[in-house]
Amino acid sequence: MERKRFYQYLWSAILTSLSGTLCVQIDGIIVSHLLGAEAFAAIGVLMPLMQIQLTLCLLVGVGGALCLAYAVGAKEWNRSRHIFLTTVAMLLLCSLPFLLLAFRSPMVAGWFCHEASLLPLATDYARVLLLSAPVYLMLQGSGALVRAEGFPKRILFAMVLANVLNLSMDVLFIQVFHRGIAGAGWATTISNIIALIIILSRKSADAKVESESESESESEKWKVAKGILIAGVPIAL
């Protein structure tokens, strides 16, 4: 039974990663064919911005998942619930600076792009990246959490579906609705929202929380948050 469970997690992680990698490659081919080389280059110059968001997902999301896995393994249901909620709150907090920067997307695009011909395209795409930061951080972070709770297949299904929808909506938004490079960004965002809904509709350890449980003190909440960050630092680095 333990061996079977191990392979469920292993193949789920491998196939999820493979699906994401293929989606990125095919997505790039679609964008470059429909919008041209400059649009593809504009997305490329914004990769550092995407990497910053991914690093925060690893720091908070994976850190929270490690702490949650220990709590679930020890059958500490109350603690696992607190870890889950604290991690989600931290992910949302991390997304706030990106939302604020969305109002200054030309400035943000200028940090990464110094080519005048690419700057308008980079600005349009950066605006979508910044506005959709809560969705992206929540998707990656909650995916790690729900996998730690014991639902790897749900994550695989949600992410594969999101990738298929992303590629389909790329064509729809760019070719049919003529939304340009921003359309490619919104295609990714909408598909991520759908995946996030699927992931968060799971049955979790929350159902096992004891009704007489006491609320955690403020110091205990800070201790949980600190533990999440400490656990996430190695993988984020």
C-alpha positions as CSV (number, residue, x, y, z in Angstrom):
1,M,0.0,0.0,0.0
2,E,2.8,2.4,0.9
3,R,4.6,1.6,-2.3
4,K,1.5,2.2,-4.4
5,R,1.0,5.5,-2.6
6,F,4.5,6.5,-3.3
7,Y,4.2,5.9,-7.0
8,Q,0.9,7.9,-7.1
9,Y,2.8,10.9,-5.8
10,L,5.8,10.2,-8.0
11,W,4.0,9.9,-11.3
12,S,1.6,12.8,-10.5
13,A,4.6,15.1,-9.9
14,I,6.4,13.9,-13.1
15,L,3.3,14.2,-15.3
16,T,2.3,17.6,-13.9
17,S,5.8,18.9,-14.5
18,L,5.9,17.4,-18.0
19,S,2.5,18.9,-18.9
20,G,3.6,22.3,-17.7
21,T,6.9,22.2,-19.7
22,L,5.1,21.1,-22.9
23,C,2.5,23.8,-22.5
24,V,5.2,26.5,-22.2
25,Q,6.9,25.2,-25.4
26,I,3.7,24.9,-27.4
27,D,2.4,28.2,-26.0
28,G,5.6,29.9,-27.3
29,I,5.2,28.4,-30.7
30,I,1.5,29.5,-30.9
31,V,2.3,33.1,-29.8
32,S,5.3,33.4,-32.2
33,H,3.3,32.1,-35.1
34,L,0.2,34.3,-34.5
35,L,1.8,37.4,-33.2
36,G,5.4,37.3,-34.5
37,A,8.9,37.3,-33.2
38,E,8.6,40.6,-31.3
39,A,5.7,39.4,-29.2
40,F,7.6,36.2,-28.3
41,A,10.6,38.3,-27.4
42,A,8.5,40.7,-25.3
43,I,7.3,37.7,-23.2
44,G,10.9,36.4,-23.0
45,V,12.3,39.7,-21.5
46,L,9.6,39.4,-18.7
47,M,10.8,36.0,-17.6
48,P,12.6,37.5,-14.5
49,L,9.2,38.9,-13.4
50,M,7.7,35.4,-13.7
51,Q,10.7,33.9,-11.9
52,I,10.2,36.3,-9.0
53,Q,6.6,35.2,-8.7
54,L,7.6,31.5,-8.9
55,T,10.2,32.0,-6.2
56,L,7.6,33.4,-3.8
57,C,5.4,30.3,-4.7
58,L,8.3,28.1,-3.7
59,L,9.1,30.1,-0.5
60,V,5.6,30.2,0.8
61,G,3.7,27.4,-1.0
62,V,6.3,24.6,-0.8
63,G,7.3,25.8,2.7
64,G,3.7,25.5,3.8
65,A,3.3,22.2,2.1
66,L,6.3,20.7,4.0
67,C,4.9,21.9,7.3
68,L,1.4,20.6,6.4
69,A,2.8,17.2,5.4
70,Y,4.3,16.8,8.9
71,A,1.0,17.8,10.5
72,V,-1.1,15.5,8.4
73,G,1.4,12.6,8.9
74,A,1.1,13.2,12.7
75,K,-2.7,13.4,12.4
76,E,-2.7,16.9,13.9
77,W,-5.8,18.1,12.0
78,N,-6.2,21.4,13.8
79,R,-2.6,22.3,13.2
80,S,-2.9,21.3,9.5
81,R,-5.9,23.5,9.1
82,H,-4.0,26.5,10.6
83,I,-1.0,25.8,8.4
84,F,-3.2,25.7,5.3
85,L,-5.0,29.0,6.1
86,T,-1.8,30.7,7.1
87,T,-0.1,29.7,3.9
88,V,-3.0,30.9,1.8
89,A,-3.0,34.3,3.6
90,M,0.7,34.6,3.1
91,L,0.4,33.9,-0.6
92,L,-2.3,36.6,-1.0
93,L,-0.2,39.0,1.0
94,C,2.8,38.3,-1.3
95,S,0.6,39.1,-4.4
96,L,-0.4,42.6,-3.1
97,P,2.8,44.4,-4.3
98,F,2.3,43.0,-7.8
99,L,-1.3,44.3,-7.9
100,L,-0.1,47.7,-6.9
101,L,2.6,47.7,-9.5
102,A,0.0,46.9,-12.2
103,F,-0.9,50.6,-12.2
104,R,2.7,51.3,-13.2
105,S,3.1,48.5,-15.7
106,P,5.0,50.7,-18.2
107,M,7.6,51.4,-15.5
108,V,7.8,47.7,-14.6
109,A,8.2,46.7,-18.2
110,G,11.0,49.2,-18.6
111,W,12.9,47.5,-15.8
112,F,13.3,44.4,-18.0
113,C,13.0,45.8,-21.5
114,H,15.2,48.5,-23.0
115,E,14.2,47.9,-26.7
116,A,11.8,50.7,-27.8
117,S,10.0,48.4,-30.3
118,L,9.3,45.8,-27.7
119,L,8.3,48.1,-24.8
120,P,4.6,48.5,-25.7
121,L,4.2,44.7,-26.1
122,A,6.1,44.1,-22.8
123,T,3.9,46.7,-21.1
124,D,0.7,45.0,-22.1
125,Y,1.9,41.5,-21.1
126,A,3.4,42.8,-17.8
127,R,0.1,44.4,-16.9
128,V,-1.6,41.0,-17.2
129,L,1.2,39.3,-15.2
130,L,0.9,41.8,-12.4
131,L,-3.0,41.7,-12.2
132,S,-3.1,37.9,-12.3
133,A,-0.4,37.5,-9.6
134,P,-2.9,36.4,-6.8
135,V,-4.3,33.7,-9.1
136,Y,-0.8,32.4,-10.1
137,L,0.5,32.4,-6.5
138,M,-2.6,30.8,-5.2
139,L,-2.6,28.1,-7.9
140,Q,1.0,27.1,-7.4
141,G,0.9,27.4,-3.6
142,S,-2.4,25.7,-3.0
143,G,-1.4,23.0,-5.4
144,A,1.5,22.1,-3.2
145,L,-0.7,22.2,-0.1
146,V,-3.4,20.0,-1.5
147,R,-0.8,17.5,-2.8
148,A,0.6,17.4,0.7
149,E,-2.9,16.7,2.1
150,G,-3.0,13.6,0.0
151,F,-4.6,14.5,-3.3
152,P,-1.9,14.3,-6.0
153,K,-4.3,13.1,-8.8
154,R,-6.5,16.2,-8.3
155,I,-3.5,18.4,-8.9
156,L,-2.5,16.5,-12.0
157,F,-6.1,16.7,-13.4
158,A,-6.4,20.4,-12.7
159,M,-3.0,21.4,-14.2
160,V,-3.4,19.3,-17.3
161,L,-6.8,20.8,-17.9
162,A,-5.4,24.3,-17.3
163,N,-2.7,23.7,-19.9
164,V,-5.1,22.4,-22.5
165,L,-7.5,25.3,-21.9
166,N,-4.6,27.7,-22.1
167,L,-3.5,26.6,-25.5
168,S,-7.0,26.5,-26.8
169,M,-7.8,30.0,-25.5
170,D,-4.5,31.4,-26.9
171,V,-6.0,30.8,-30.4
172,L,-9.4,32.1,-29.3
173,F,-8.2,35.3,-27.7
174,I,-5.5,36.1,-30.3
175,Q,-7.0,34.8,-33.6
176,V,-10.7,35.3,-33.0
177,F,-11.0,38.2,-30.5
178,H,-7.8,39.9,-31.7
179,R,-6.6,40.8,-28.2
180,G,-2.9,40.5,-29.1
181,I,-0.3,39.7,-26.5
182,A,-2.6,40.6,-23.7
183,G,-4.9,37.9,-24.9
184,A,-2.2,35.3,-24.5
185,G,-1.8,36.5,-20.9
186,W,-5.5,36.4,-20.1
187,A,-5.8,32.9,-21.7
188,T,-3.3,31.7,-19.1
189,T,-5.0,33.6,-16.3
190,I,-8.5,32.2,-17.0
191,S,-7.2,28.7,-17.3
192,N,-5.4,29.1,-14.0
193,I,-8.6,30.3,-12.3
194,I,-10.4,27.2,-13.5
195,A,-7.6,25.0,-12.2
196,L,-7.6,26.8,-8.9
197,I,-11.4,26.3,-8.4
198,I,-10.9,22.5,-9.0
199,I,-8.0,22.4,-6.6
200,L,-9.7,24.2,-3.8
201,S,-12.9,22.2,-4.1
202,R,-11.1,19.2,-2.6
203,K,-12.2,17.4,0.6
204,S,-9.4,18.2,3.0
205,A,-8.3,17.6,6.5
206,D,-10.5,20.5,7.5
207,A,-13.3,18.0,7.9
208,K,-11.4,16.3,10.7
209,V,-10.9,19.4,12.7
210,E,-12.2,18.9,16.2
211,S,-15.2,21.1,16.9
212,E,-14.0,22.0,20.4
213,S,-10.6,23.2,19.0
214,E,-9.3,26.4,20.5
215,S,-8.2,29.3,18.3
216,E,-4.4,29.8,18.1
217,S,-2.8,32.7,19.9
218,E,-1.1,35.5,17.9
219,S,2.3,34.2,18.9
220,E,1.4,30.7,17.7
221,K,0.3,32.1,14.4
222,W,3.6,33.9,14.0
223,K,5.4,30.7,14.9
224,V,3.5,28.9,12.1
225,A,4.3,31.6,9.6
226,K,8.0,31.6,10.6
227,G,8.1,27.8,10.2
228,I,6.7,28.0,6.7
229,L,9.3,30.5,5.6
230,I,12.2,28.6,7.2
231,A,11.0,25.4,5.4
232,G,10.6,27.2,2.1
233,V,13.9,29.1,2.0
234,P,16.2,26.2,0.7
235,I,13.9,25.4,-2.3
236,A,13.3,29.1,-3.0
237,L,17.0,29.8,-3.1
